[in-house]
Amino acid sequence: MIMKVLKNGRQVYGKQIRNKLKIMLKTINDMKKKIDIYFQKVLAHSGDYYNEVADGLAKKAVGIKK
């Protein structure tokens, strides 16, 4: 379970995170009714194309420049 996340360089805990996780899980479960979704762990910084794309999108979402 995710205990903390970084937001603009600082750790955010508690109810705010639980609420966001609930929303994400609900969205994923709703999507699973329409399409096949699975998660696969990949080694970070291994050059995996889709991992690099996801990392770039995540950084862009929180305003971190490469």
Buried (B, 14 or more C-beta within 10 A) or exposed (E): EEEEBEEEEEEEEEEEBEEEEEEEEEEEEEEEEEEEEEEEEEEEEEEBEEBBEEBEEEEEEEEEEE
